[in-house]
């Protein structure tokens, strides 16, 4: 059985959850595609018996772009993911499918903003949260971060006697806002709005989510307008 190089790194949480994923890439010998998919289904069934299992996606190679198969296995915590990766059950399955393990690589990570979108040819994939809703939630979080940073930090510190160039001030503001969004704000927002992000929700749930967003948008704009009026007064 091949030894797998494992790189571990941390990004942000998955939309609607705080899940961790193992991204597995491998080259499958020609003519073994159907057998490989059947083997992955067996692996997925075994993973489902482990605590914290969230999903198992198989993505086929893309002609002219990617020749490896990509498998994304998700668990709710890094500990649960690590328990599966180190399990004797997984070791046995890898030994059983050794012919599929050519240049096998595994990367543990946690991605947000629904980074691994479901492809039409994915095997065992879960429905994807609507991109439009995710964008609306990002706007809901980004707008107050930008204006609060500008009002309380950028203007007092960067636009006074020690003024720095606008391009540098803009860069610093964007750097801060993207880090806040990626590491803390959006993971929290996606978890709070998980009930609304799930596909095929009823009309009442859909309307409730849009109403809440409209209230938050309006409140944010009203707060910013009030802060600006204090400066002008």
C-alpha positions in Angstrom: 0.0 0.0 0.0 1.3 3.4 -0.9 2.3 5.9 1.8 0.3 9.2 1.6 1.9 12.6 1.9 -0.5 14.6 4.2 -0.4 18.4 4.4 -2.5 20.1 7.1 -3.7 23.6 6.9 -6.6 25.7 8.1 -8.8 28.2 6.2 -12.4 29.0 7.2 -15.4 26.9 8.0 -17.7 25.3 5.5 -20.9 27.2 4.7 -23.5 26.2 7.2 -21.1 24.1 9.3 -17.7 24.1 10.9 -16.6 21.0 9.0 -13.1 19.8 8.1 -12.4 18.0 4.9 -9.8 15.6 3.5 -9.1 16.3 -0.2 -7.8 13.1 -1.8 -6.3 13.1 -5.3 -5.3 10.0 -7.2 -4.7 8.7 -10.7 -6.9 5.8 -11.7 -5.7 3.4 -14.4 -7.6 3.5 -17.6 -10.6 1.2 -17.8 -11.1 1.1 -14.0 -13.5 4.1 -13.6 -16.6 2.0 -12.7 -14.6 -0.1 -10.3 -13.1 3.0 -8.7 -16.6 4.5 -8.2 -17.9 1.3 -6.7 -14.9 1.3 -4.3 -15.6 4.9 -3.3 -19.2 4.0 -2.6 -17.9 1.3 -0.3 -15.6 3.7 1.4 -18.4 6.3 1.8 -20.7 3.7 3.4 -18.0 2.9 6.0 -17.3 6.6 6.6 -21.0 7.0 7.4 -20.6 4.7 10.4 -18.0 7.1 12.0 -19.0 9.9 14.3 -19.3 13.3 12.7 -19.4 12.2 9.1 -20.9 14.9 6.8 -20.3 13.9 3.2 -18.2 12.2 0.6 -17.9 13.7 -2.9 -16.2 12.2 -5.9 -15.2 14.4 -8.8 -14.1 13.0 -12.1 -11.0 14.2 -14.1 -11.6 17.2 -16.3 -10.3 16.7 -19.9 -7.5 19.1 -20.7 -7.5 20.6 -17.1 -7.1 17.8 -14.5 -6.2 14.2 -15.0 -6.6 13.1 -11.3 -9.8 12.1 -9.6 -10.6 14.3 -6.6 -12.4 13.0 -3.5 -13.6 15.3 -0.7 -14.4 13.7 2.6 -16.0 15.9 5.3 -16.4 15.5 9.0 -17.8 18.0 11.6 -14.5 18.3 13.5 -10.8 17.8 12.8 -10.7 15.2 15.5 -13.4 13.1 13.9 -11.7 13.5 10.5 -8.4 12.5 11.9 -10.0 9.5 13.6 -11.3 8.3 10.2 -8.0 8.9 8.4 -6.1 6.9 11.1 -8.7 4.1 11.4 -8.0 0.4 10.7 -11.1 0.3 8.6 -9.7 2.9 6.2 -6.4 1.2 6.1 -8.1 -2.0 5.1 -10.1 -0.3 2.4 -6.9 1.3 1.0 -5.2 -2.1 0.9 -8.2 -3.5 -0.9 -8.1 -0.7 -3.5 -4.3 -0.5 -3.9 -4.6 -0.6 -7.7 -6.3 2.8 -7.5 -3.8 4.4 -5.2 -1.2 5.5 -7.8 0.2 8.9 -6.7 -2.4 9.2 -4.0 -2.2 12.4 -2.0 -4.4 13.6 1.0 -4.7 17.1 2.2 -6.7 18.0 5.4 -8.3 21.4 5.4 -11.4 23.4 6.3 -12.9 25.6 3.5 -15.6 28.2 3.6 -17.8 30.1 1.2 -18.8 26.6 -0.2 -15.4 26.4 -1.9 -16.0 22.8 -3.2 -19.1 23.3 -5.2 -20.9 20.3 -6.3 -20.2 19.3 -9.9 -22.9 17.6 -12.0 -20.7 14.5 -12.3 -20.1 14.2 -8.6 -20.9 10.9 -7.0 -22.7 10.9 -3.6 -22.6 14.7 -3.5 -24.9 16.8 -1.3 -27.1 19.7 -2.6 -25.2 22.9 -2.8 -26.3 26.1 -0.9 -27.5 28.7 -3.4 -24.7 31.0 -4.5 -27.0 34.0 -4.6 -28.0 33.6 -0.9 -24.3 33.2 0.1 -23.5 36.4 -1.7 -26.3 38.2 0.1 -24.9 37.0 3.4 -21.4 38.2 2.5 -22.8 41.6 1.7 -24.7 41.7 5.0 -21.4 41.1 6.9 -19.1 43.1 4.7 -20.9 46.4 4.6 -20.8 47.1 8.4 -17.2 45.9 8.6 -16.2 48.3 5.9 -18.0 51.4 7.2 -17.1 50.7 10.9 -13.4 50.3 9.9 -13.5 53.5 7.9 -15.4 55.5 10.6 -13.5 54.3 13.7 -10.1 53.3 12.4 -9.2 54.5 9.0 -10.4 58.1 9.2 -9.0 58.9 12.7 -5.7 57.1 12.3 -4.8 57.3 8.6 -6.5 60.6 7.5 -5.2 62.9 10.2 -1.8 64.6 10.7 0.0 61.3 9.9 -2.0 60.7 6.7 -1.0 57.8 4.5 -1.6 57.4 0.8 -5.2 56.4 -0.1 -4.1 53.3 -1.9 -2.3 52.0 1.2 -5.2 52.8 3.5 -7.5 51.0 1.1 -5.2 48.0 1.0 -5.0 47.8 4.8 -8.8 48.1 5.1 -9.4 45.3 2.6 -6.8 43.1 4.3 -8.5 43.5 7.6 -12.0 43.0 6.3 -11.2 39.9 4.3 -9.4 38.3 7.2 -12.3 39.1 9.6 -14.8 37.7 7.0 -12.8 34.5 6.2 -11.7 33.4 9.7 -14.5 34.5 12.0 -17.5 36.5 10.6 -18.7 34.3 7.7 -18.3 31.0 9.4 -20.5 32.3 12.2 -23.0 33.9 9.8 -23.3 30.7 7.7 -23.9 28.7 10.8 -26.6 31.1 12.0 -28.3 31.1 8.6 -27.9 27.3 7.9 -31.8 27.0 8.2 -32.1 29.4 5.2 -29.2 28.2 3.1 -30.4 24.7 2.7 -31.9 24.1 -0.8 -35.6 23.5 -1.4 -36.9 25.3 1.6 -40.5 26.2 1.9 -41.9 29.7 1.0 -42.2 30.8 4.6 -38.6 30.0 5.3 -37.4 31.7 2.2 -39.4 34.9 2.9 -38.3 34.9 6.5 -34.6 34.9 5.5 -35.0 37.7 3.0 -37.0 39.8 5.5 -34.3 39.3 8.1 -31.6 40.3 5.6 -33.7 43.4 4.6 -33.9 44.5 8.2 -30.2 44.0 8.8 -29.4 45.9 5.5 -31.6 48.8 6.5 -30.3 48.9 10.1 -26.7 49.0 8.9 -27.4 51.8 6.4 -29.3 53.8 9.1 -26.5 53.4 11.5 -23.9 54.6 9.0 -26.0 57.5 8.1 -26.4 58.5 11.7 -22.6 58.2 12.3 -22.0 60.4 9.3 -24.5 63.0 10.6 -22.5 63.2 13.9 -19.4 64.2 11.9 -21.2 66.8 9.8 -22.9 68.3 12.8 
